[in-house]
Amino acid sequence: MGTSLPFKVTITTSLWFTIVFLILTDMAVLCASVALGTLAKWMTAPTLIVELYLNLWPCLGIFVIAYAIARLYPVAGMSPAEELRRTSIATTIVFALLATISVLFKETEAYSRAVLLVSWALALILVPANRALMRTFFASRPWWGNPAVVLGAGKTGNMLVRVLQRQPGLGLKPVAVLDDDPEKLGMVCGLGDGPVKPDSKHTGVPVIGSLKLAPTLARELKIPYAIVAMPGVSHECLLELLEKYGDSFPHLLVIPDLFGFSSLRVPSKDLGGVLGLEVRQQLLLSGPRFTKRMIDLVLTIIGGIAILPFVLLIALLIRLESAGPAFYGHERIGRGRRKFKAWKFRSMRRNADQVLHDYLEKHSELKEAWERDHKLKDDPRVTRVGSLLRKTSLDELPQLWNVLCGEMSLVGPRPIVEEEVARYDKHFSLYLKVRPGMTGLWQVSGRNDTTYAERVQLDTYYVRNWSVWLDLHILACTLPVVLLRKGAY
């Protein structure tokens, strides 16, 4: 097969190596969590018998089993928010099981409940953080993940290859594309809007032949995943594909004819033999909205009290550099199209509008960039303190007041002004259903390095796929993004 194909299919991934790697790193972090919990207790109670906790190492096997049941070995095609949800639930269940066992066997006096609680809290933070860190450093390595075959070299298949290559952390690495169109044979997917002719520097995935090669690839190369990326195909043809190739691959994924309506969790329903997909708009339900609001209030009150001295210091520095108020309110559009003032630390000079006008008159080549994104990398209106605040996103800390007042949320779509409504087009109705956020998918996905169309897509994705776990994932990603100043200016 290999000699007659325009490209040789090479498998570099190692499923078992990926699994073993994840298991070992998980066990190391769990050990660290228990060690830190034990150390914290020992510092307050030196009489603690540390050896008792050293003897608990066999319990690591219970965590591995629980994570395996939660399908966390390996993580293939799973979103970070879903991985966080499964990891947190599995970790909590195992700790609860260990606590129950200690009670049943009357070991509560020997083992400290404080150690158990602290270890559990640390594991909830460290295990997901470690997995995210390992994915960041190792997901792009050749051995990471599972090989996959993409069935269909059209627009959807090409887009899918590009997404999987740009996000290796998903754990699916396309190695070949199959399509019945003979004109696409020898082309490469993943480099542009459609399959293109390869060159010596191509990094895409080759179209190696027709769909009938799928069973051969699965059998000879042990490829476990196939993805049917032909959403426009007829119902009869799709059923035929599933029947023909469903037995060849342990995992057969289908991109449905709902392309663009992505969702993290769309449960399937059996309606008397008819397949149904339940699309839940979580943020339209009273329960999830109440939960999100409670999270906002609790975190805002706790965080606001903790950073109050820092806020006062920043306000003082602003006043010392330039005359005028330390805070600045700008009108934005909120939920239900209600207008509100989004508060920020003042980062501009008092005569900012005139300064901008004069600057654009002198640098006419920047007018297009300003009209397109309303952003300038070297904005002449920004003060020295303001520049630092913007690069670190500290200028948005006063928006905690907006969150407290119910005008904004900690996580949500980026708050926009009236002039930006037209750019949201048909997606603007989704924006109006939720409170805008201090941070969101846009902020942790490149910020100003993304195009405006991508910002709109990220906001739309968030509204359609909201969950507590997605919010926690975004909040966890916000801090490193801020510290690294990625896409900030």
Secondary structure, DSSP 8 states (H G I E B T S, - for coil): -GGGSSS-------HHHHHHHHHHHHHHHHHHHHHHHHHHHHHH-TT--HHHHHTTGGGHHHHHHHHHHTT-SS--S--HHHHHHHHHHHHHHHHHHHHHHHHHTT-TTTS-HHHHHHHHHHHHHHHHHHHHHHHHHHTTSTTSSEEEEEE--SHHHHHHHHHHHH-GGGSEEEEEEE-S-GGGTT-EESSSSS-B---TT--SEEEEE-GGGHHHHHHHH---EEEE--TTS-HHHHHHHHHHHTTT-SEEEE--S-TT---S---EEEETTEEEE----GGGSHHHHHHHHHHHHHHHHHHHHHHHHHHHHHHHHHHHHSSS-SEEEEEEE-GGG-EEEEEEE--B-TTHHHHHHHHHHH-GGGHHHHHHHS--TT-TTB-HHHHHHHHTTGGGTTHHHHHHTTS-EEESS--B-GGGHHHHGGGHHHHTTS--EEE-TTTTTTGGGS-HHHHHHHHHHHHHT--HHHHHHHHHHHHHHHHHTTT--
